[in-house]
């Protein structure tokens, strides 16, 4: 069973609202719009200390009761973290030690193996879900390359393998959906996203092929990645397509 907090991803795809500013205010707004899970982007929020991160997590959990994914995205993968790598991973590990810490942690496949393994081990020790992610903002790798990337994520210890790519053609998007279905049929939990205008529809379509998470914005004019749709729109369209 793959769960994030109390949310069972084997029963239903979770709509994840990305919190990139005004954490408490926007978390409450996301809850009102029907978000299933919140992703707290420490790098975009400018949070660098475990004390401030812990305070934000406590406040959000108390106000919303929604499961929380925490990440601090590296610059190499489109994030805004500009400090040392060991400080970035150390911040995540520190949060995992909290009594009421995050329900899932996201660490990039591209993170240095030593630091990545430290984060994954800390999460496993606390029985916290691990998302291992990879983001390509320039292209969509060939079919076999995408398969290999996802397999490497599971070998690294992922409970959920997250792959976000930039499609340059309809064929790219079809390949991503093919990979999604293949891993679903193999009993693996994946999150797949085709970014940008070419892949915008995958935000609501990929779940029907097996993507266990889909990421959404709070408002249409404030998104963390190209092609993100607002939470309430994603929920509405997915309901219509059932």
C-alpha positions as CSV (number, residue, x, y, z in Angstrom):
1,X,0.0,0.0,0.0
2,X,1.3,3.4,-0.9
3,X,0.1,6.2,1.3
4,X,1.0,9.8,2.1
5,X,-0.3,10.4,5.6
6,X,-3.8,9.1,5.7
7,X,-4.3,9.4,1.9
8,X,-4.4,6.0,0.2
9,X,-2.9,6.5,-3.3
10,X,-4.0,3.0,-4.4
11,X,-7.6,4.0,-4.1
12,X,-7.4,7.5,-5.7
13,X,-5.0,9.9,-7.3
14,X,-4.1,12.8,-5.0
15,X,-4.3,16.4,-6.2
16,X,-1.3,18.1,-4.7
17,X,-1.4,21.9,-4.2
18,X,2.0,23.5,-4.4
19,X,2.7,26.1,-1.7
20,X,5.2,28.6,-2.9
21,X,4.3,31.8,-1.1
22,X,2.2,32.9,2.0
23,X,2.3,29.3,3.4
24,X,-0.4,29.4,6.0
25,X,-2.8,31.6,4.0
26,X,-2.4,29.6,0.8
27,X,-2.5,26.2,2.5
28,X,-5.9,27.1,3.9
29,X,-7.0,28.3,0.5
30,X,-5.8,25.1,-1.1
31,X,-7.8,23.1,1.5
32,X,-10.9,25.1,0.7
33,X,-10.4,24.4,-3.0
34,X,-10.3,20.6,-2.3
35,X,-6.6,19.8,-2.4
36,X,-5.8,16.3,-1.1
37,X,-2.1,16.9,-0.2
38,X,0.1,20.0,0.1
39,X,3.6,20.3,-1.2
40,X,5.6,22.8,0.9
41,X,8.4,24.2,-1.3
42,X,11.0,25.4,1.2
43,X,13.2,26.7,-1.5
44,X,10.5,29.0,-3.0
45,X,9.4,30.1,0.5
46,X,12.9,31.1,1.3
47,X,13.0,28.8,4.4
48,X,16.5,27.8,5.3
49,X,16.3,26.9,9.0
50,X,14.7,23.8,10.6
51,X,13.1,26.0,13.2
52,X,11.2,28.0,10.7
53,X,10.3,25.0,8.6
54,X,9.0,23.1,11.7
55,X,6.9,26.1,12.7
56,X,5.4,26.3,9.2
57,X,4.6,22.6,9.1
58,X,3.0,22.7,12.6
59,X,0.8,25.7,11.7
60,X,-0.4,24.2,8.4
61,X,-1.2,20.8,9.9
62,X,-3.1,22.4,12.8
63,X,-5.1,24.6,10.4
64,X,-5.8,22.1,7.5
65,X,-5.2,18.6,8.7
66,X,-4.0,17.8,5.2
67,X,-1.0,15.5,4.6
68,X,2.2,17.4,3.7
69,X,5.0,16.7,1.3
70,X,8.2,18.7,1.9
71,X,11.0,19.4,-0.5
72,X,13.7,22.0,-1.0
73,X,14.3,21.8,-4.8
74,X,17.8,22.1,-6.1
75,X,18.8,24.7,-8.7
76,X,19.7,22.0,-11.1
77,X,16.1,20.8,-11.0
78,X,14.3,24.1,-11.3
79,X,14.4,25.1,-7.7
80,X,15.7,28.1,-5.8
81,X,18.0,26.6,-3.2
82,X,21.3,28.4,-3.4
83,X,23.1,27.0,-0.4
84,X,25.3,24.0,0.2
85,X,23.9,20.6,-0.7
86,X,24.6,19.1,2.7
87,X,22.6,22.0,4.3
88,X,19.7,21.3,1.9
89,X,19.6,17.6,2.7
90,X,20.3,18.3,6.4
91,X,17.2,20.5,6.6
92,X,15.0,17.7,5.2
93,X,16.6,15.1,7.6
94,X,16.0,17.5,10.5
95,X,12.3,17.8,9.7
96,X,12.0,14.0,9.5
97,X,13.0,13.8,13.2
98,X,10.0,15.9,14.3
99,X,7.2,14.1,16.1
100,X,4.6,15.5,13.7
101,X,6.8,16.2,10.7
102,X,6.1,15.8,7.0
103,X,4.1,12.9,5.7
104,X,6.4,12.5,2.6
105,X,9.7,13.9,1.5
106,X,10.9,14.6,-2.0
107,X,14.5,14.2,-3.0
108,X,15.9,14.4,-6.5
109,X,17.5,11.4,-8.2
110,X,20.3,13.8,-9.3
111,X,21.2,14.7,-5.7
112,X,24.6,13.3,-4.7
113,X,24.2,9.7,-3.8
114,X,25.6,10.1,-0.3
115,X,23.3,12.9,0.6
116,X,20.3,11.4,-1.2
117,X,20.8,8.1,0.7
118,X,20.9,9.9,4.0
119,X,17.6,11.5,3.4
120,X,16.0,8.3,2.2
121,X,17.3,6.3,5.1
122,X,16.0,9.0,7.6
123,X,12.6,8.8,5.9
124,X,12.5,5.0,5.9
125,X,13.5,5.0,9.6
126,X,10.5,7.2,10.4
127,X,8.1,5.3,8.0
128,X,7.7,8.5,6.0
129,X,6.9,8.1,2.3
130,X,9.8,8.8,-0.1
131,X,9.3,10.5,-3.5
132,X,12.4,10.4,-5.7
133,X,12.0,12.9,-8.5
134,X,13.6,13.9,-11.8
135,X,12.7,17.0,-13.8
136,X,13.7,17.8,-17.4
137,X,12.7,21.3,-18.5
138,X,14.1,21.0,-22.0
139,X,12.9,17.8,-23.5
140,X,11.4,14.4,-23.1
141,X,14.0,11.6,-23.0
142,X,13.4,8.6,-25.3
143,X,11.1,5.8,-24.0
144,X,13.7,3.5,-22.8
145,X,15.6,6.3,-21.1
146,X,12.5,7.3,-19.1
147,X,12.0,3.7,-18.1
148,X,15.6,3.5,-16.9
149,X,15.3,6.7,-14.9
150,X,12.2,5.5,-13.1
151,X,13.8,2.1,-12.4
152,X,16.8,3.9,-10.9
153,X,14.4,5.8,-8.6
154,X,12.9,2.6,-7.3
155,X,16.4,1.1,-6.8
156,X,17.3,4.3,-4.8
157,X,14.4,3.6,-2.4
158,X,11.5,5.5,-3.9
159,X,8.0,4.6,-2.7
160,X,6.8,7.0,-5.5
161,X,8.9,7.7,-8.6
162,X,8.2,11.2,-10.0
163,X,9.2,12.1,-13.5
164,X,8.4,15.5,-15.0
165,X,9.5,16.2,-18.6
166,X,9.0,18.8,-21.3
167,X,7.3,17.4,-24.4
168,X,8.2,18.7,-27.8
169,X,5.6,16.7,-29.7
170,X,2.4,14.7,-29.2
171,X,4.6,11.6,-29.5
172,X,6.6,12.6,-26.4
173,X,3.4,12.9,-24.4
174,X,2.2,9.5,-25.6
175,X,5.5,7.9,-24.6
176,X,5.2,9.3,-21.1
177,X,1.6,8.0,-20.8
178,X,2.8,4.6,-22.1
179,X,5.5,4.5,-19.4
180,X,3.0,5.5,-16.8
181,X,0.7,2.6,-17.7
182,X,3.5,0.1,-17.9
183,X,4.6,0.9,-14.3
184,X,1.0,0.9,-13.0
185,X,0.6,-2.6,-14.5
186,X,3.8,-3.7,-12.8
187,X,2.3,-2.5,-9.5
188,X,4.6,0.4,-9.1
189,X,3.6,3.9,-7.8
190,X,4.6,6.6,-10.2
191,X,3.8,10.3,-10.7
192,X,4.3,11.5,-14.3
193,X,4.0,15.0,-15.7
194,X,4.4,16.5,-19.1
195,X,5.0,20.2,-18.6
196,X,4.3,23.2,-20.7
197,X,1.4,23.9,-23.1
198,X,2.0,20.7,-25.0
199,X,1.6,18.6,-22.0
200,X,-0.9,20.6,-19.9
201,X,-3.7,18.0,-20.4
202,X,-1.5,15.3,-18.7
203,X,-2.3,17.1,-15.4
204,X,-5.8,15.6,-15.6
205,X,-5.1,12.7,-18.0
206,X,-2.0,11.0,-16.5
207,X,-4.0,9.8,-13.4
208,X,-6.2,7.7,-15.7
209,X,-3.0,5.9,-16.9
210,X,-1.7,5.4,-13.4
211,X,-0.1,8.5,-12.1
212,X,-0.8,8.6,-8.3
213,X,-0.1,12.3,-7.9
214,X,-1.0,15.3,-10.0
215,X,0.4,18.8,-9.0
216,X,-1.7,21.9,-9.1
217,X,-1.4,25.6,-8.3
218,X,-3.6,27.6,-5.9
219,X,-4.3,30.3,-8.5
220,X,-4.0,30.3,-12.3
221,X,-1.4,33.1,-12.3
222,X,1.0,31.6,-9.7
223,X,2.4,28.1,-10.6
224,X,5.6,26.3,-9.6
225,X,6.0,24.7,-13.0
226,X,5.0,25.3,-16.6
227,X,1.5,24.0,-17.4
228,X,0.2,23.7,-13.8
229,X,-3.6,24.2,-13.5
230,X,-5.5,25.5,-10.4
231,X,-6.5,22.9,-7.9
232,X,-10.3,23.4,-8.2
233,X,-10.1,23.1,-12.0
234,X,-8.1,19.9,-11.9
235,X,-10.6,18.4,-9.4
236,X,-13.5,19.4,-11.5
237,X,-12.1,18.1,-14.8
238,X,-11.0,14.8,-13.3
239,X,-14.5,14.3,-11.8
240,X,-16.1,15.0,-15.2
241,X,-13.8,12.4,-16.9
242,X,-14.5,9.6,-14.4
